[in-house]
Amino acid sequence: MEKNEAIYVAGHRGMVGSAIVRKLQAEGFARIITRTRSEVDLRDPSAVRAFYLDAQPAVVVVAAAKVGGIVANNEKPAEFLLENLQIQNNLISGAHESGVRKLLFLGSSCIYPKFAPQPIREDSLLTGILEPTNEPYALAKIAGIKLCQAYAREYGKNFISGMPTNLYGPNDNFDLHTSHVLPALIRKVHVAKQSGAATVPIWGTGSPRREFLHADDLADACFYLLENYDSPEIVNIGCGEDVTIRELAETVCDVVGFGGTLEFDPSKPDGTPRKLLDMTKLFSMGWRPRIPLREGIRGAYEWFLANVEGK
């Protein structure tokens, strides 16, 4: 990419989008375009079309999405499916119509089948049933991948798609009702420590295995792909290592300084038994993550204390 190119980061206020903006700024890109929801409602095709006409970005990163954990996905399946389809359809089709040079669409590891062979290769897509607890979100992301590939095949567009694993870091969502597992654990354990509670309740058995990537590592990978990758075929973005939910919770307890016990509730859903991405493709290109999990959790907790706790 050229340093003077206009780059639009959709979803710049979120954890992923803000990390990508920080990365672009660190690399010396000055023409970074951002818009708040009040400025451009990405669900509105006419608003997105008018934005593209006015801003004329050369590069677009689609980091905007309606996201949430198991609870939110279970309770609002229609909203998760419809809003994500609206956002990505408008951004991708608008990018084509306005002549955007390159677009990076960010999907999710939840696009893969619930019982995909581990670690999960990119060619596992659409080879089995999805995890029911996040199926609407996954279906929307699969549609986004296929739309990018359709524009590449039909019009020769350089629209690429990256599939991040579970993410965490600054600007994460720490709301217990809508957050993902790691920020939820940080908040739960912190509250337990502050209140002097003896136990922390945790959904499920603690046995599922999950992979976690810091948002700044994801941003670094996204920049690498924008610079070095031009294929419409999807590429996984992860760290290649996983931990059990129990191990994750124990690490959070250690970082937070909570000395109580963990109380798992097997009556609650575990979700996919294991979800570890095969990183052969991206690693073979020369990219590697840099932030160890414990160090990343410590940084996320410090951000929580400075920006969320008590507010």
C-alpha positions as CSV (number, residue, x, y, z in Angstrom):
1,M,0.0,0.0,0.0
2,E,1.1,3.6,-0.6
3,K,1.4,5.8,2.5
4,N,-0.8,8.5,0.8
5,E,-3.7,6.1,0.0
6,A,-7.0,6.7,1.7
7,I,-7.9,3.7,3.9
8,Y,-11.3,3.3,5.3
9,V,-11.6,1.2,8.5
10,A,-15.2,0.3,9.1
11,G,-15.8,-0.3,12.8
12,H,-13.0,1.8,14.1
13,R,-14.4,2.2,17.5
14,G,-14.5,-1.6,18.2
15,M,-11.7,-3.7,19.5
16,V,-10.6,-4.9,16.1
17,G,-11.1,-1.7,14.2
18,S,-9.3,0.5,16.8
19,A,-6.3,-1.9,16.8
20,I,-6.1,-1.7,13.0
21,V,-6.2,2.1,13.1
22,R,-3.4,2.1,15.7
23,K,-1.3,-0.2,13.4
24,L,-1.9,1.9,10.3
25,Q,-0.9,5.1,12.3
26,A,2.2,3.4,13.6
27,E,3.2,2.4,10.0
28,G,2.9,6.1,8.9
29,F,-0.5,6.1,7.1
30,A,-2.1,9.5,7.5
31,R,-5.2,9.3,5.4
32,I,-7.2,6.9,7.6
33,I,-10.9,7.4,7.1
34,T,-13.3,6.6,9.9
35,R,-17.0,7.2,10.5
36,T,-19.2,6.7,13.6
37,R,-22.6,5.1,13.4
38,S,-24.3,8.4,13.8
39,E,-22.4,9.7,10.7
40,V,-23.0,6.6,8.5
41,D,-25.4,3.9,9.4
42,L,-23.8,0.9,7.7
43,R,-27.1,-0.9,7.6
44,D,-28.5,1.7,5.2
45,P,-27.4,1.1,1.6
46,S,-28.1,4.7,0.5
47,A,-26.0,6.1,3.4
48,V,-23.1,3.7,2.5
49,R,-23.3,4.6,-1.1
50,A,-23.2,8.3,-0.4
51,F,-20.2,7.8,1.9
52,Y,-18.2,6.0,-0.7
53,L,-19.0,8.6,-3.3
54,D,-17.8,11.4,-0.9
55,A,-14.8,9.7,0.7
56,Q,-13.4,7.7,-2.2
57,P,-11.2,5.3,-0.2
58,A,-8.6,3.2,-2.1
59,V,-8.5,0.5,0.5
60,V,-11.3,-0.8,2.8
61,V,-11.1,-3.0,6.0
62,V,-14.4,-4.4,7.0
63,A,-14.1,-4.7,10.8
64,A,-17.6,-3.6,11.5
65,A,-20.1,-6.2,12.8
66,K,-22.7,-7.0,15.4
67,V,-20.9,-9.3,17.8
68,G,-21.5,-11.1,21.1
69,G,-21.0,-14.2,23.1
70,I,-23.2,-17.3,23.5
71,V,-25.9,-15.6,25.4
72,A,-26.4,-12.7,23.0
73,N,-26.3,-15.0,19.9
74,N,-28.9,-17.3,21.5
75,E,-31.3,-14.5,22.4
76,K,-31.0,-12.4,19.3
77,P,-30.5,-14.8,16.3
78,A,-32.5,-12.7,13.8
79,E,-30.7,-9.5,14.7
80,F,-27.3,-11.2,14.4
81,L,-28.0,-12.6,11.0
82,L,-29.8,-9.6,9.5
83,E,-27.6,-6.8,10.7
84,N,-24.4,-8.5,9.8
85,L,-25.7,-9.3,6.3
86,Q,-26.8,-5.6,5.9
87,I,-23.5,-4.2,7.1
88,Q,-21.2,-6.4,5.0
89,N,-23.4,-6.4,1.9
90,N,-23.5,-2.6,1.8
91,L,-19.8,-2.3,2.5
92,I,-18.6,-4.9,-0.1
93,S,-21.0,-4.0,-2.9
94,G,-20.3,-0.3,-2.3
95,A,-16.6,-0.9,-2.5
96,H,-17.1,-2.5,-5.9
97,E,-19.3,0.2,-7.2
98,S,-17.0,3.0,-6.1
99,G,-13.8,1.4,-7.5
100,V,-12.0,0.5,-4.2
101,R,-8.6,-1.0,-5.1
102,K,-8.5,-3.6,-2.3
103,L,-10.8,-4.8,0.5
104,L,-10.1,-7.0,3.5
105,F,-13.2,-8.7,4.9
106,L,-12.8,-10.1,8.5
107,G,-14.8,-13.2,9.2
108,S,-14.6,-15.4,12.2
109,S,-13.4,-18.9,13.1
110,C,-17.1,-19.7,13.9
111,I,-17.6,-20.2,10.1
112,Y,-16.2,-23.7,10.4
113,P,-18.2,-26.8,11.2
114,K,-18.7,-27.7,14.9
115,F,-16.8,-30.9,14.5
116,A,-14.2,-29.9,12.0
117,P,-10.9,-31.8,12.2
118,Q,-8.4,-30.1,14.5
119,P,-6.5,-27.9,13.8
120,I,-9.0,-26.4,11.4
121,R,-7.8,-25.9,7.8
122,E,-9.3,-23.3,5.5
123,D,-10.7,-26.0,3.3
124,S,-13.0,-27.2,6.1
125,L,-15.4,-24.4,5.2
126,L,-18.9,-25.8,4.4
127,T,-18.0,-29.4,5.1
128,G,-20.3,-29.9,8.1
129,I,-23.0,-28.4,10.4
130,L,-22.2,-25.2,12.4
131,E,-22.2,-24.7,16.1
132,P,-25.9,-23.9,16.9
133,T,-25.2,-21.2,19.5
134,N,-23.6,-18.9,17.0
135,E,-25.0,-20.2,13.7
136,P,-26.7,-16.9,12.6
137,Y,-23.4,-14.9,13.0
138,A,-21.5,-17.7,11.2
139,L,-23.9,-17.8,8.3
140,A,-23.6,-14.0,7.8
141,K,-19.8,-14.3,7.8
142,I,-19.9,-17.1,5.3
143,A,-22.1,-15.0,3.0
144,G,-19.6,-12.2,3.3
145,I,-16.7,-14.5,2.3
146,K,-18.7,-15.8,-0.7
147,L,-19.7,-12.2,-1.8
148,C,-16.0,-11.2,-1.8
149,Q,-15.1,-14.3,-3.8
150,A,-18.0,-13.6,-6.2
151,Y,-16.7,-10.1,-6.9
152,A,-13.2,-11.5,-7.4
153,R,-14.4,-14.1,-9.8
154,E,-16.9,-12.0,-11.8
155,Y,-15.1,-8.6,-11.8
156,G,-11.5,-9.4,-10.9
157,K,-11.7,-7.4,-7.6
158,N,-8.9,-7.8,-5.1
159,F,-11.3,-8.6,-2.2
160,I,-9.6,-10.8,0.4
161,S,-10.9,-12.5,3.6
162,G,-9.2,-13.2,6.9
163,M,-10.7,-15.6,9.5
164,P,-9.6,-14.5,13.0
165,T,-9.7,-16.8,16.0
166,N,-11.1,-15.7,19.4
167,L,-9.9,-12.2,20.0
168,Y,-9.3,-10.0,23.1
169,G,-7.5,-6.8,24.1
170,P,-8.1,-3.0,24.5
171,N,-11.6,-1.8,23.7
172,D,-13.1,-5.2,24.3
173,N,-16.7,-5.6,25.4
174,F,-16.8,-6.5,29.1
175,D,-20.6,-6.5,29.5
176,L,-21.4,-9.9,31.1
177,H,-24.6,-10.3,29.0
178,T,-23.1,-9.7,25.6
179,S,-19.3,-10.3,25.9
180,H,-17.2,-13.3,24.8
181,V,-15.6,-15.7,27.2
182,L,-12.2,-13.9,28.0
183,P,-13.5,-10.4,28.8
184,A,-16.4,-12.0,30.7
185,L,-14.0,-14.0,32.8
186,I,-11.9,-10.9,33.5
187,R,-14.9,-9.0,34.8
188,K,-16.4,-11.9,36.8
189,V,-13.1,-12.6,38.5
190,H,-12.4,-8.9,39.2
191,V,-15.9,-8.5,40.7
192,A,-15.4,-11.7,42.9
193,K,-12.1,-10.3,44.1
194,Q,-13.6,-6.9,44.9
195,S,-16.6,-8.4,46.7
196,G,-14.6,-11.0,48.6
197,A,-16.5,-13.8,47.1
198,A,-15.2,-17.4,47.6
199,T,-16.2,-18.7,44.2
200,V,-16.6,-17.6,40.6
201,P,-19.5,-19.2,38.6
202,I,-18.6,-20.2,35.0
203,W,-20.8,-21.6,32.2
204,G,-20.1,-25.1,31.0
205,T,-17.7,-27.8,32.1
206,G,-14.4,-25.9,31.5
207,S,-13.2,-28.6,29.2
208,P,-13.6,-27.0,25.7
209,R,-10.4,-25.8,24.2
210,R,-10.1,-22.3,22.7
211,E,-7.4,-20.3,20.9
212,F,-6.9,-16.6,21.7
213,L,-5.2,-13.9,19.7
214,H,-4.5,-10.4,21.0
215,A,-6.2,-7.6,18.9
216,D,-2.9,-6.0,18.2
217,D,-1.5,-9.2,16.8
218,L,-4.6,-9.4,14.6
219,A,-4.0,-5.8,13.4
220,D,-0.5,-6.8,12.5
221,A,-1.7,-9.8,10.5
222,C,-4.3,-7.7,8.7
223,F,-1.6,-5.2,7.7
224,Y,0.6,-8.0,6.5
225,L,-2.3,-9.4,4.4
226,L,-3.0,-6.0,2.9
227,E,0.6,-5.7,1.9
228,N,1.3,-9.3,0.8
229,Y,-1.9,-11.3,0.0
230,D,-4.1,-11.0,-3.1
231,S,-6.0,-14.3,-3.3
232,P,-9.8,-14.6,-2.8
233,E,-9.2,-17.8,-0.9
234,I,-9.7,-17.4,2.9
235,V,-6.8,-17.3,5.3
236,N,-6.8,-18.2,9.0
237,I,-5.5,-15.7,11.5
238,G,-4.6,-17.2,14.9
239,C,-1.6,-18.2,17.1
240,G,-1.7,-22.0,16.6
241,E,-2.1,-22.8,20.3
242,D,-5.1,-23.4,22.5
243,V,-6.0,-23.8,26.2
244,T,-9.0,-25.2,28.0
245,I,-11.6,-22.8,29.4
246,R,-10.5,-24.0,32.9
247,E,-6.8,-23.2,32.2
248,L,-7.9,-19.8,30.8
249,A,-10.0,-19.0,33.9
250,E,-7.1,-20.1,36.1
251,T,-4.7,-17.7,34.3
252,V,-7.2,-14.9,34.6
253,C,-7.5,-15.6,38.4
254,D,-3.7,-15.5,38.7
255,V,-3.4,-12.2,36.7
256,V,-6.3,-10.5,38.7
257,G,-5.1,-11.9,42.0
258,F,-8.2,-13.8,43.0
259,G,-7.6,-16.7,45.4
260,G,-11.0,-18.3,45.4
261,T,-12.3,-21.3,43.5
262,L,-13.9,-21.8,40.1
263,E,-17.5,-23.2,40.0
264,F,-18.4,-24.7,36.7
265,D,-22.0,-25.2,35.6
266,P,-22.3,-28.2,33.3
267,S,-26.0,-27.5,32.7
268,K,-24.9,-24.5,30.6
269,P,-23.7,-24.9,27.0
270,D,-20.1,-25.5,26.2
271,G,-20.3,-24.6,22.6
272,T,-17.8,-26.2,20.2
273,P,-15.6,-28.8,21.9
274,R,-12.4,-27.5,20.4
275,K,-11.6,-24.7,18.0
276,L,-8.0,-24.4,17.0
277,L,-7.0,-22.9,13.6
278,D,-4.4,-24.5,11.3
279,M,-2.0,-21.6,10.8
280,T,0.2,-23.3,8.1
281,K,-0.9,-20.9,5.4
282,L,-0.2,-17.6,7.1
283,F,2.8,-18.8,9.0
284,S,4.4,-20.1,5.8
285,M,4.0,-16.6,4.3
286,G,6.2,-15.3,7.1
287,W,3.8,-13.8,9.7
288,R,3.9,-14.7,13.4
289,P,2.0,-13.4,16.5
290,R,4.1,-11.6,19.1
291,I,2.0,-11.3,22.3
292,P,1.9,-14.3,24.8
293,L,-1.5,-15.0,26.3
294,R,-0.6,-14.2,29.9
295,E,1.0,-10.9,28.9
296,G,-2.0,-10.1,26.8
297,I,-4.5,-10.9,29.5
298,R,-2.5,-8.7,31.9
299,G,-2.7,-5.8,29.4
300,A,-6.4,-6.4,28.9
301,Y,-7.0,-6.3,32.6
302,E,-5.1,-3.1,33.0
303,W,-7.2,-1.5,30.2
304,F,-10.4,-2.8,32.0
305,L,-9.3,-1.2,35.3
306,A,-8.5,2.1,33.6
307,N,-11.5,2.4,31.3
308,V,-14.4,0.2,32.4
309,E,-14.2,-0.8,36.1
310,G,-16.5,1.4,38.3
311,K,-18.0,3.2,35.3
